[in-house]
């Protein structure tokens, strides 16, 4: 990072770099803003920088239905300031983004829960939230090693032991 009277060299994530740039370019009192070092602290877009659900999906590039469910939950959190959501809201976002609704949405949604990317919100029945693990996966861009690692879990079926009926 370089600017008028500012130079920094090192490794930081994009979200933190964006927050630092915002802080440096703002006219606010330097003592007031709080910078979060968590990689899942995205900046809220301004009205001029609004992003649709389809654009958000394109930016994060999920390939599998569970990945898309997590991504759309992230869209609700980042662009609609919703920390909790209902499965029906995710279904609506699939349609709004021009995506096909998964043929077995319930199974795919359950897979995302079982994988620890989202969890039931105990404060409101029928609501869910994105976990820290889910935020890391979303911000990591669904790397190939993660897709391979979780591929076997995708079917939603548990293997039964032979001999048990």
C-alpha positions, -999 to 999 in steps of 0.1 A, spaced: 0 0 0 13 34 -9 -2 68 -8 5 104 2 27 101 33 18 64 37 37 33 27 31 -3 40 46 -35 28 33 -68 42 7 -95 39 -29 -86 49 -62 -98 36 -83 -78 11 -110 -69 37 -85 -54 61 -67 -35 33 -100 -20 22 -108 -9 58 -74 7 61 -78 25 28 -113 37 39 -99 49 72 -70 68 55 -93 84 29 -121 93 53 -124 127 70 -134 112 103 -115 116 135 -87 89 133 -94 79 169 -130 68 163 -131 40 137 -126 5 148 -107 -18 124 -114 -55 126 -87 -80 118 -112 -108 111 -112 -118 74 -150 -119 74 -156 -82 81 -167 -70 46 -173 -33 40 -209 -24 34 -213 -12 -1 -226 23 -6 -258 30 -25 -238 36 -56 -220 2 -52 -251 -20 -48 -246 -56 -58 -273 -80 -69 -276 -116 -58 -265 -127 -92 -234 -105 -91 -226 -118 -56 -229 -154 -68 -206 -145 -98 -180 -129 -75 -178 -158 -51 -181 -185 -79 -198 -213 -60 -202 -245 -81 -223 -269 -59 -258 -262 -45 -246 -262 -9 -219 -237 -18 -246 -215 -34 -268 -217 -3 -239 -205 18 -231 -177 -7 -267 -165 -8 -268 -165 31 -236 -144 29 -254 -120 5 -282 -115 30 -257 -108 58 -234 -85 37 -260 -66 17 -292 -68 38 -275 -67 73 -293 -99 82 -275 -120 108 -303 -146 108 -324 -159 79 -350 -185 71 -345 -212 44 -374 -197 24 -354 -165 21 -325 -184 5 -350 -201 -19 -363 -167 -30 -328 -154 -36 -321 -184 -60 -351 -173 -81 -341 -136 -78 -306 -143 -90 -319 -163 -120 -306 -196 -106 -324 -229 -107 -337 -239 -73 -319 -271 -62 -341 -302 -69 -336 -313 -33 -332 -280 -15 -339 -296 19 -312 -321 16 -287 -295 4 -296 -271 31 -292 -298 57 -258 -306 42 -247 -270 48 -259 -273 84 -242 -307 90 -210 -293 76 -210 -265 101 -213 -236 77 -246 -224 90 -264 -233 123 -299 -229 138 -304 -196 156 -316 -205 191 -331 -170 196 -356 -175 168 -372 -207 158 -367 -216 121 -339 -191 116 -302 -198 109 -270 -179 109 -236 -182 92 -210 -197 114 -174 -185 116 -164 -216 96 -190 -207 70 -176 -171 68 -141 -185 63 -153 -208 35 -172 -181 18 -143 -156 20 -119 -183 9 -137 -187 -24 -144 -224 -23 -109 -236 -30 -105 -269 -49 -91 -287 -19 -122 -278 2 -145 -290 -26 -126 -323 -28 -125 -327 10 -163 -321 14 -173 -339 -18 -181 -372 -1 -203 -355 24 -225 -340 -2 -249 -369 -7 -265 -362 26 -268 -400 32 -251 -417 60 -233 -450 52 -248 -479 71 -227 -507 85 -230 -540 67 -250 -566 86 -272 -541 103 -308 -540 92 
